[in-house]
Amino acid sequence: MDAGEIAGLIAAGAFLMLVIVLAVPILKLGRTVDAATRAINDLNDRTGPLLGNVNETVENVNTALGQVQVSLDGVNVQLAKVDTITEHVAHISANAANLSTVVAAAAANPLVKVASLGYGLRKAVNNRKRADEDREVRSTIKQRRKSAR
C-alpha cells in the first residue's frame, strides 16, 4: 500500500467517524421532531372538539342575550306606561291641591266672619252688662250721698 492509499483510507475512516458522530445528533433530532409532530397532532385532535364546544357556548349566550333584549323591551314598554300613569297622578294631585285651596278659602272666609260676629256680640253683651252695673252703682252712690246729707 502506497502512502496515497493509506492517506485515502485514513481520510475515509475520518469521514466515516464524522458521519457516525453527526448521525447521533441527527437521529436524536429526528426523534425530537417526531415527538413534536405527535404533540401537534394531539393538540389538533383536542382543539377541534374544544372549538366546537366554544361555538356552541357562544350560540347559547347569543340566544340568552336575545331573550334578555326581548325582556328589556317589555320592561321599557311597561316603564313608559308607568311614566304616563305618574304624569296623570301628578296632574290629579295638583288639581286636588288647587281644589283644597279653593275650599279652604271659601270655608275660612265665612268662618272668620262668624267668629268675628260671635266675638262682637259677646263684647256688646258684656259692655251692656257693665253699663247697667255702672248705672246701678252710680245711682246707689248718689242715693247714699243724698241720704248722708
Backbone hydrogen bonds, N-H to C=O, Kabsch-Sander energy under -0.5 kcal/mol:
donor,donor_aa,acceptor,acceptor_aa,energy
6,I,2,D,-2.1
7,A,3,A,-2.2
8,G,4,G,-2.2
9,L,5,E,-2.7
10,I,6,I,-2.6
11,A,7,A,-2.5
12,A,8,G,-2.7
13,G,9,L,-2.7
14,A,10,I,-2.7
15,F,11,A,-2.5
16,L,12,A,-2.4
17,M,13,G,-2.4
18,L,14,A,-2.4
19,V,15,F,-2.5
20,I,16,L,-2.4
21,V,17,M,-3.1
22,L,18,L,-2.5
23,A,19,V,-1.8
24,V,20,I,-1.3
26,I,22,L,-1.6
27,L,23,A,-2.7
28,K,24,V,-2.4
29,L,25,P,-2.8
30,G,26,I,-2.1
31,R,27,L,-2.1
32,T,28,K,-2.2
33,V,29,L,-2.5
34,D,30,G,-2.4
35,A,31,R,-2.6
36,A,32,T,-2.6
37,T,33,V,-2.4
38,R,34,D,-2.5
39,A,35,A,-2.5
40,I,36,A,-2.4
41,N,37,T,-2.5
42,D,38,R,-2.7
43,L,39,A,-2.6
44,N,40,I,-2.6
45,D,41,N,-2.4
46,R,42,D,-2.1
47,T,43,L,-2.2
48,G,44,N,-1.4
50,L,46,R,-1.4
51,L,47,T,-2.8
52,G,48,G,-1.9
53,N,49,P,-2.4
54,V,50,L,-2.3
55,N,51,L,-2.5
56,E,52,G,-2.2
57,T,53,N,-2.5
58,V,54,V,-2.6
59,E,55,N,-2.2
60,N,56,E,-2.2
61,V,57,T,-2.5
62,N,58,V,-2.5
63,T,59,E,-2.2
64,A,60,N,-2.6
65,L,61,V,-2.7
66,G,62,N,-2.0
67,Q,63,T,-2.1
68,V,64,A,-2.4
69,Q,65,L,-2.3
70,V,66,G,-2.1
71,S,67,Q,-2.4
72,L,68,V,-2.8
73,D,69,Q,-2.3
74,G,70,V,-2.1
75,V,71,S,-2.4
76,N,72,L,-2.6
77,V,73,D,-2.0
78,Q,74,G,-2.2
79,L,75,V,-2.6
80,A,76,N,-2.0
81,K,77,V,-1.8
82,V,78,Q,-2.4
83,D,79,L,-2.5
84,T,80,A,-2.0
85,I,81,K,-2.5
86,T,82,V,-2.7
87,E,83,D,-2.2
88,H,84,T,-2.2
89,V,85,I,-2.6
90,A,86,T,-2.2
91,H,87,E,-2.1
92,I,88,H,-2.6
93,S,89,V,-2.7
94,A,90,A,-2.3
95,N,91,H,-2.6
96,A,92,I,-2.6
97,A,93,S,-2.3
98,N,94,A,-2.4
99,L,95,N,-2.7
100,S,96,A,-2.6
101,T,97,A,-2.1
102,V,98,N,-2.3
103,V,99,L,-2.9
104,A,100,S,-2.5
105,A,101,T,-2.5
106,A,102,V,-2.7
107,A,103,V,-2.8
108,A,104,A,-2.7
109,N,105,A,-1.7
111,L,107,A,-1.6
112,V,108,A,-2.5
113,K,109,N,-1.9
114,V,110,P,-2.8
115,A,111,L,-2.7
116,S,112,V,-2.5
117,L,113,K,-2.5
118,G,114,V,-2.6
119,Y,115,A,-2.4
120,G,116,S,-2.8
121,L,117,L,-2.7
122,R,118,G,-2.4
123,K,119,Y,-2.6
124,A,120,G,-2.5
125,V,121,L,-2.7
126,N,122,R,-2.9
127,N,123,K,-2.6
128,R,124,A,-2.4
129,K,125,V,-2.5
130,R,126,N,-2.5
131,A,127,N,-2.7
132,D,128,R,-2.6
133,E,129,K,-2.7
134,D,130,R,-3.4
135,R,131,A,-2.5
136,E,132,D,-2.2
137,V,133,E,-2.8
138,R,134,D,-2.6
139,S,135,R,-2.8
140,T,136,E,-2.5
141,I,137,V,-2.5
142,K,138,R,-2.8
143,Q,139,S,-2.4
144,R,140,T,-2.2
145,R,141,I,-2.0
146,K,142,K,-2.5
147,S,143,Q,-2.6
148,A,144,R,-1.7
149,R,145,R,-0.8
149,R,146,K,-0.7
